[in-house]
Amino acid sequence: MSLRARVIDPLAEPIPDEWDTFVGDQGLSAAWRATVLGALAWCTRHRMVLALVTDAGGTPCALFAGRHVLLGRPYRYEERAGRTRFVPGMLECHLPPSVTASGHAFHPDLDASGRAAAVAAFERAASRFLGPALMGIVHRQVAEPDLDAFRGRGRVVRPVLAESVVVNEWDDFDGYLASLPRRDRKNLRRVQRLVDEDPGVRTAVEPRLDGVEAARLSHTVQLKYSGDGRRGPNPLPSVYNDRLGGLPGVRYFTYREPGGALLAYGLLMEDGPVQRCMGWGSLDAVDGGRSNLYFDHFLRQIAFTVERDSDRLIMGKTMTELKERFGARNEPLFAVAGARRFR
């Protein structure tokens, strides 16, 4: 199969219209939209690299996203566009801003050999684009059905933390609750009741949030779990949620005080036939945060998944034992690494 990959530097050129056409036609999550990635490119510590793979007729058949992680000093914002750095680094393929989202999307009509050809075309183009500054490539979060497309001579394949998935097998939310073990069902119903009966909490599903407010609450959660004296993670750029707001398939499950102050939120994105949990933000308890909201937001998102008749809800990669209480199963993911590809 003859495929061609075009590498795109969002700091130096617009992302072509064909990118969003593919995203819309395939029903990919809004995180793949050009308006989101283009804005994030100016806020990331490492250079963003995107690629659009087309067939012989010029029809898009795959997308790739990643970041060029240099071993030396990262690119400086004011001089990154158009600058060539001959410092060796790795191309980490994932969907910004999170390293837990896979950085590839294939057309469903591509068979196994077609997907392998798309990966090869992308890696060759990335190697030419980055030149001597590229030592190798790491594809993060590769699902088992796609694994063969990334294998090859000299490739290293390693399992990474599995993601928790609730497979939708029910006609309604009561059916879902009835499927849980009695103890888990009792505890989760209690969580629902406590949140529903709390006069200081108002729940809603909203299409957008203020980017600064969303980033602040998300960073509060990140700092809480960074611990051990380590340097805390950088906050998400506010422009991320600003650009996501109002896009198709984006929903914020919010918890607010009666006066409107935001207590917590969970970001849910529609990604084809599945729903993806893409972030959680909450006030700390000392600042007025409430307990049980984290558990409750999963219940509300599961109820939405069942109501929407989506195939499944992807709950993310952390706290897998806790998510098993919601009936989640662990689906394996892999990282695939190899040297830069010349042919």
N, C-alpha and C positions, 0 to 999 in steps of 0.2 A: 504494500500500500504506500502510495506516494503522498506524504504529508509535509507541510511546511510550517515552521514556527516563526512568529514575529515577536521579538522581545521588545517590551515597552518600558521606558523609564518615565514614570508619571511626573518627574520633576523637570523633564526636558521636552515632553510632547504630550498632547491630549491622548487619553485612552480612546481608541477608535469606537465608532458607533456599533460596530459588529459585536463588541464585547457585551454591551447591555442587551443587544438583540438576543444573543445566546443565553444570557442570564434569564431574560424574560421568557423566551421560548421553552427553556428547560425547567422553569419554576425554581431556580436556585435561590438561596437565601439572599436577603437584601444586603448582607455583608459583602457580597460579590459585586455590588453595583459600583460603577465607575466613580460616581460622586462621593462615595464613602472611601474607596481605596485612594482616589486622587488626593483627598484631603489628608488622609492618614500618612501618605508618603512624605508630607512636609513635617510630620510630627514624630517620626520614628527615629530611633538612635542609629539604625543601620539602613543601608540603601534598599529600597523596595524594588523587586524585580518581578514584572508580570510578563506573561506570554500568552499569545493567542495562536492556537494551532488550527490550520485550515487544510482541507483536502485539495486535490488537484484542480477542482473547480472554484476554489476560493471560499467554500462554505465552512464556517467555524465548526469544529468537532471536539475541541477540548480547550480548557483554560488552566493556567498554572499561576501560582503566586508564591512568593517567598521573600527572603531578605538576605542580602550579602553581608555576612558577619565577618568582619576583618579581625585578624589577630592583633593588629596594632590599634592605633587610635581610630575611632569611628569617624565617619564623614561629619564635617561641620555644616550646619544648616546653610550658612551664607555662601558656601562654595561647593556644594554637592553637585548641583546640576551641571552636567557637561564636564566634570572633572574625572580624570582617569587616575586611579591609584594602583600602583604596582606593588601592593602589599598582599600577600597570599591570604585567602580566607575561604570560608565554606558558604555555599548557598543552601540555606535552610528553607525548605519548602513547606509552608503552612499559610493559612489565611489570616492576615493581620486583622485585629491586633493580638490575637491569642495564638500561642503555639499549640494549643490543643485542638485546633480546627484544621482539617486536612487542606493542603494547598493545591488540590487538583479537582477538576470536574470534567467528566467525559460525557459525550453524547451517548444516549442509551443504545443507539444503533451500532456503536463501535464494539466489535467482538474482541476477544482476548488479544489476537494478533494486532488489531487496529489500535488498541490501547497501548500495547507495547511500542508500536510505531510512533504514537503520539508522545510517549515519554522520551523515546530516543530523539525525536525531532526537537523537542523542547530542550533537552540537555545539550545537544550539539549547538543549538542557537545560543543558549546561555553561556556555553564555553567560549564561543566566538565573541559574544558581547562583552564578557568580563575579562577575557584574555588571561594573561599570566597572574592576575589577581585572584583567580579561582583555582583552588586545590582540589575540591571535591564537592559533592552534592549529597544532602541528607533530605530524604522525604519523610516527614513526620506523619503520624496518624494514618497509616495505610490500612484499610480494612482488608480482611482475609480474602473476599472475592476479587479484589483488585491486585493482590500481592504478586501474581505471576507477571503482571505488566511491568513491574519494577525490578524483578530479579534479573540476574545476568552474571557474566563472568566477573569475578572479583568483587561482587556485591556482598555486603554484610547485612544480614536480616536479623533483627532483634525484637522480641516482644516488648511493648511498652504498657503503661497502665491502661487497663481495659476501660471502656466507657459503659455506663449504666443505661440500660434501655428498657422501657416499658412497652411491650408489644400489645397493641390494641386488639382485644379479642371479645369485646363486650358491646352490647346494644345501648347500655346506659351506664351512668356513674354508679348507680346502686348495684348493678351487676359486677362492676369492678370491685367495689368494697366487699361484696359477698365472696369474691374469689380469694381474698386475703386470709391468712391465718387469723383465728379468733382474737388473739392477743393484739396483733398489729391493727386489725380492724377496730378494736375497741379504743386503742390509743389514738389512732388517727381521727376517729369520730370525735373524741374528746378535744383534740386540737381544733377541729372545725368549730365545735360548739364554743370553745373559749374565745376564738377570734370573732365569731359571729355575734356573740353576746357582749363583747367589749364595747362600751359606749364611746370610747376614745379612739376607735379605729373605723375608718370607712374604706371599703374595698371597691376597686373598679378595674376595668381594662381600658387602657388609654393608648392612642396611636403615637404619642410623642411625649418626651419629657424635656425639661430644660437641661442642656448638656452639662453645664457646670454643676448643677444639683445632682444629676445622675453620676457624674464622675466622682464627686465628693463622697457619696454614699458607697459606691463601689470600692473606692480607695480605703475607706474605713474598714471594710471587710478584709481587704487584702492585707492591710497592716496588722489586723488582729491575728492573722494566721501566719505571718512571716516569722515572728518570734526568734528565739535563740540568739538574740543580739545581731542577727543578720541585717544587712541594709534592706530596707523595705522596697517594694517594687514601685516604679514610677506610676503615677495615676494615668488612667486613660485620658487621652485628649478630649476636651469637652466637645470638639467638633465631631467626634465619632457619633455620639447620640444625637447631636444636632442634625447631622446628615441622614441618620437612620430614620428619624421621626417622619411619619407620614408615608414611608415607602411601603409597597405591597408586602403583606405577610409579617409586618413588625407590630408586636403587641407588648405593652408594658402592663404587667399585673401589679397594681399599685396598692399601697396601704397609706392612708393619710389620716391626720387628725381632723376632727370636724371643721376646724378653721382652714384646712387646706394644706398644712405643712406636710411634706413628704416624710414618712417614717421608713419606708422600705419599698423595694420594687424587684420584680423578676422580669428579665427580658426574654421573650419567646419569639423565635423566628420560624416561619414556615419555609421548609426546604424541600420542595417537591412533595412527595407523599408523606413526609415526616415533619414533626415539630421538634425544634431544637432549643433547649435551655441555653441561653447565651450570656447570662450574667445575673448576678445578685448583688444588690446594694442595700445597706441598712444602717440606720443610726446605731451607735453604740449604746448599751444599756445606760451608761452614766449620762448620756445626752438625751434620754427619753425614748430610746428604742424599746420595742416590745418583744417579749419571748413568744415563741411558737409561730411567728410569721414565716420563717424559713420553711418549716414543715407545711404550713398551710398553703404556701404559694405552689408547692409541688402538687398538692391535691387539686387546686384550682386549674393548674395546667394540664393535669391528667384528665379532669372533667372536660376541659376544652378539647383535648385530643379526641376523647370519645365522642363528644358532641359533633365535632368536625369530621368524624370518621376517618381521621388520619391513620396511617399504618402503625405509627409508633411515636413515642416521645423519647428523645435522647436527652438524658438528664445530666450528662457530663462525666468527668473522669475522677473526681475526688469523692471521698467519703462513701465508697461503694457499699460498705456494710450497712450504713444508715439507709441508703437508697434501696437496699434489698427489702426493707420493711414496707416499701411502697409496691412491692412486686416486681422490682427491676431485676433483670438478668445482666450478666457481664458479657459483653461482646469483645473479642480480642482485637487489638490494634498492634501495628508493627511500625518500626522505623527501618528504613532501607538506606544504606550509605554506600557510596562508591567514589572512585576517582572521577575527575572531569572526563567527559566523553568527547572523543575526537571524530568518531565515525559510528 
